[in-house]
């Protein structure tokens, strides 16, 4: 035990000692300390939209560090970068009269939204509304609230008692959700769902499903929370997945691509139905937040990342990437190399035949210089939005080579 390295890696066997040490990156490629280059088919963990090595990002972070590297935003303090980014995100979101609460990660954003849902109901005189409905395949981070809402069973196991009053329903089954409302509608605080489910296997919503959730929430007085930690900021061709699927939620959680990961940042877009009970309660203090909420370096990185996404039309580029990936992957399905192709925008996955192992195929692709991510027996791909067409084609070719072998 004493010979193990000090770094205890996330989502890895604790006794593992051999890892690929990434030391650099440019555009859609990264390289390790042995000089091997890889096309990053996963945008790291779904977030590197603007690509590696962007001098604009480095310069913005440096300028902010020279002016104000850090200061908290607890009452009575604020900073211009955080205020400007909040205004920018609120304008981009599809929720009118929204405000933005900043966190440091997607996990914290989900827990914040769950807490705000219960809190707003209590302040509005509905303290019995504590039930959160999530769904199968959903991934909502690894804090206690998000773990409790997990639709991926292995991620829920082994932690002891989780947060109470969180229930999971089958994915895309609007009738199952309706039954929960019919039996406990006066207790439901919110429905929590990703627009397109990512880490649970890449599942776009069935037509009409999200609209059905919106109608149920409206009918029974619950909030709709869209977890857009993966879907947000151009990944599906629109600023938010809510816009892609034509649904207006009450809250949106975000993180990842808001800064393209250059500095950790997350947040919650809070709509008027949730805002108003908080703002109209005399003497109420929002006793929630993080040391680094509204961190000025993170906010500066976010503003510049959004500038790049807008200036380079990366949302439109996401649709081109997705169409090219889809066509290539469908060709593999037609050849019998994969069992299913699914995705939307620039997020795709292939389900492998039952006799193939996704982790083994991932490892073989790594040897050929392409990164995919195994999710169950599927392989996911979510490349940087600056990836070139030749690199997209190389991703498909390497997948064909490894599956054919």
HELIX and SHEET records of a PDB file:
HELIX    1   1 UNK A   43  UNK A   46  1                                   4    
HELIX    2   2 UNK A   55  UNK A   67  1                                  13    
HELIX    3   3 UNK A   80  UNK A   92  1                                  13    
HELIX    4   4 UNK A  106  UNK A  123  1                                  18    
HELIX    5   5 UNK A  144  UNK A  148  1                                   5    
HELIX    6   6 UNK A  153  UNK A  156  1                                   4    
HELIX    7   7 UNK A  174  UNK A  184  1                                  11    
HELIX    8   8 UNK A  185  UNK A  187  5                                   3    
HELIX    9   9 UNK A  209  UNK A  220  1                                  12    
HELIX   10  10 UNK A  241  UNK A  245  1                                   5    
HELIX   11  11 UNK A  256  UNK A  258  5                                   3    
HELIX   12  12 UNK A  272  UNK A  279  1                                   8    
HELIX   13  13 UNK A  296  UNK A  311  1                                  16    
HELIX   14  14 UNK A  314  UNK A  334  1                                  21    
HELIX   15  15 UNK A  358  UNK A  367  1                                  10    
HELIX   16  16 UNK A  389  UNK A  404  1                                  16    
SHEET    1   A 3 UNK A  22  UNK A  26  0                                        
SHEET    2   A 3 UNK A  29  UNK A  32 -1                                        
SHEET    3   A 3 UNK A  37  UNK A  39 -1                                        
SHEET    1   B 7 UNK A  99  UNK A 103  0                                        
SHEET    2   B 7 UNK A 266  UNK A 270 -1                                        
SHEET    3   B 7 UNK A 251  UNK A 254 -1                                        
SHEET    4   B 7 UNK A 223  UNK A 227  1                                        
SHEET    5   B 7 UNK A 188  UNK A 193  1                                        
SHEET    6   B 7 UNK A 131  UNK A 135  1                                        
SHEET    7   B 7 UNK A 166  UNK A 169  1                                        
SHEET    1   C 4 UNK A 340  UNK A 344  0                                        
SHEET    2   C 4 UNK A 347  UNK A 351 -1                                        
SHEET    3   C 4 UNK A 378  UNK A 381 -1                                        
SHEET    4   C 4 UNK A 373  UNK A 375 -1                                        
END                                                                             
